[in-house]
């Protein structure tokens, strides 16, 4: 498909608004999904470190002389 000018390319035969809106929403959602995955991964690692530190404190407490 060839266009005579850049404005014709953007207009896409009268459907440009819907086409570019679809592209924008798609890429926006994909970027949001990737960002959310990184945020969840960061939260998981933080929670895991906290649980590991707690387990180490409990183990250390149990190894000391406490009846």
PAVEXNU-676393 format. One line per 3 residues: number of its first residue (from 0); their letters; for each residue x, y, z of N, C-alpha, C. Coordinates in Angstrom, 1 decimal. Example, Ala and Ser with C-alpha at 12.3 -4.5 7.8 and 13.67 -1.06 7.14 Angstrom:
<recs>
0) AS) 13.2,-5.7,7.8,12.3,-4.5,7.8,13.2,-3.3,7.8 ~ 12.8,-2.2,7.1,13.7,-1.1,7.1,12.9,0.0,7.9
</recs>
This chain:
<recs>
0) XXX) 0.9,-1.2,0.0,0.0,0.0,0.0,0.9,1.2,0.0 ~ 0.7,2.1,-1.0,1.5,3.3,-1.1,0.6,4.5,-0.8 ~ 1.3,5.5,-0.2,0.6,6.8,0.1,1.3,7.9,-0.6
3) XXX) 0.5,8.9,-1.0,1.1,10.1,-1.7,1.9,11.0,-0.8 ~ 1.5,11.1,0.4,2.2,12.0,1.3,2.1,11.4,2.7 ~ 2.9,12.0,3.6,2.9,11.6,5.0,1.6,11.8,5.7
6) XXX) 0.9,12.9,5.3,-0.5,13.1,5.9,-1.5,12.0,5.4 ~ -1.3,11.6,4.2,-2.2,10.5,3.7,-1.9,9.2,4.5 ~ -0.6,9.0,4.8,-0.2,7.8,5.6,-0.8,7.9,7.0
9) XXX) -0.8,9.1,7.6,-1.4,9.2,8.9,-2.9,9.1,8.9 ~ -3.5,9.5,7.8,-5.0,9.5,7.7,-5.5,8.1,7.4 ~ -4.7,7.3,6.8,-5.0,5.9,6.4,-6.4,5.7,5.8
12) XXX) -6.6,6.6,4.9,-7.9,6.5,4.1,-9.1,6.8,5.0 ~ -9.0,7.6,6.0,-10.1,8.0,6.9,-10.2,7.1,8.1 ~ -9.4,6.1,8.2,-9.4,5.2,9.4,-8.2,5.4,10.3
15) XXX) -7.4,6.4,10.0,-6.2,6.6,10.8,-6.4,6.8,12.3 ~ -7.4,7.5,12.7,-7.6,7.7,14.1,-7.8,6.4,14.8 ~ -8.6,5.5,14.2,-8.8,4.2,14.9,-7.6,3.3,14.8
18) XXX) -6.9,3.3,13.7,-5.7,2.5,13.6,-4.6,3.0,14.6 ~ -4.3,4.3,14.6,-3.3,4.8,15.5,-3.7,4.7,17.0 ~ -5.0,4.8,17.2,-5.5,4.6,18.6,-5.3,3.1,19.0
21) XXX) -5.5,2.2,18.1,-5.3,0.8,18.4,-3.8,0.5,18.7 ~ -2.9,1.1,17.8,-1.5,0.9,18.0,-1.1,1.5,19.4 ~ -1.6,2.7,19.7,-1.2,3.4,20.9,-1.7,2.6,22.1
24) XXX) -2.9,2.1,22.1,-3.4,1.3,23.2,-2.6,0.0,23.4 ~ -2.3,-0.6,22.3,-1.6,-1.9,22.3,-0.2,-1.7,22.9 ~ 0.5,-0.7,22.4,1.9,-0.5,22.9,1.8,0.1,24.4
27) XXX) 0.8,0.9,24.7,0.7,1.4,26.0,0.4,0.3,27.0 ~ -0.4,-0.7,26.6,-0.7,-1.8,27.5,0.5,-2.7,27.7 ~ 1.2,-2.9,26.6,2.4,-3.8,26.6,3.4,-3.2,27.5
30) XXX) 3.7,-1.9,27.4,4.6,-1.2,28.3,4.1,-1.3,29.7 ~ 2.8,-1.1,30.0,2.3,-1.2,31.3,2.5,-2.6,31.9 ~ 2.3,-3.6,31.1,2.4,-5.0,31.5,3.9,-5.3,31.9
33) XXX) 4.8,-4.8,31.1,6.2,-5.0,31.4,6.6,-4.3,32.7 ~ 6.1,-3.1,32.8,6.4,-2.3,34.1,5.8,-3.0,35.3 ~ 4.6,-3.5,35.1,3.9,-4.2,36.3,4.7,-5.5,36.6
36) XXX) 5.2,-6.2,35.6,5.9,-7.4,35.9,7.2,-7.1,36.7 ~ 7.9,-6.0,36.3,9.1,-5.6,37.0,8.8,-5.2,38.4 ~ 7.6,-4.5,38.6,7.2,-4.0,39.9,6.9,-5.2,40.8
39) XXX) 6.2,-6.2,40.2,5.8,-7.4,41.0,7.1,-8.2,41.4 ~ 8.0,-8.3,40.4,9.3,-9.0,40.7,10.0,-8.4,41.8 ~ 10.1,-7.0,41.8,10.8,-6.3,42.9,10.1,-6.5,44.2
42) XXX) 8.8,-6.5,44.2,8.0,-6.8,45.5,8.3,-8.2,46.0 ~ 8.3,-9.2,45.0,8.5,-10.5,45.4,9.9,-10.7,46.0 ~ 10.9,-10.1,45.4,12.3,-10.2,45.9,12.4,-9.6,47.3
45) XXX) 11.7,-8.5,47.5,11.8,-7.8,48.8,11.1,-8.7,49.9 ~ 9.9,-9.2,49.5,9.2,-10.1,50.4,10.1,-11.4,50.8 ~ 10.7,-11.9,49.7,11.5,-13.1,49.9,12.7,-12.8,50.9
48) XXX) 13.3,-11.6,50.7,14.5,-11.3,51.5,14.0,-11.1,53.0 ~ 12.8,-10.5,53.2,12.3,-10.3,54.5,12.0,-11.6,55.2 ~ 11.4,-12.6,54.4,11.1,-13.9,55.0,12.4,-14.7,55.3
51) XXX) 13.4,-14.5,54.5,14.6,-15.2,54.7,15.3,-14.7,55.9 ~ 15.3,-13.3,56.1,15.9,-12.7,57.2,15.2,-13.1,58.5 ~ 13.9,-13.2,58.5,13.1,-13.7,59.6,13.4,-15.1,60.0
54) XXX) 13.5,-16.0,59.0,13.9,-17.4,59.2,15.3,-17.5,59.9 ~ 16.2,-16.7,59.4,17.5,-16.7,60.0,17.5,-16.2,61.4 ~ 16.7,-15.1,61.7,16.6,-14.7,63.1,16.0,-15.7,64.0
57) XXX) 15.0,-16.4,63.5,14.4,-17.5,64.3,15.4,-18.6,64.6 ~ 16.1,-19.0,63.5,17.1,-20.1,63.7,18.2,-19.7,64.7 ~ 18.6,-18.4,64.6,19.7,-17.9,65.5,19.1,-17.9,66.9
60) XXX) 17.9,-17.5,67.1,17.3,-17.5,68.4,17.2,-18.9,69.0 ~ 16.8,-19.8,68.2,16.7,-21.2,68.6,18.0,-21.9,69.0 ~ 19.1,-21.4,68.3,20.4,-22.0,68.5,21.0,-21.5,69.8
63) XXX) 20.6,-20.4,70.3,21.1,-19.9,71.6,20.5,-20.6,72.7 ~ 20.9,-20.4,73.9,20.5,-21.2,75.0,19.1,-20.6,75.5 ~ 18.1,-21.1,74.9,16.7,-20.7,75.4,15.9,-22.0,75.5
66) X) 15.4,-22.2,76.7,14.7,-23.5,77.0,13.4,-23.5,76.3
</recs>
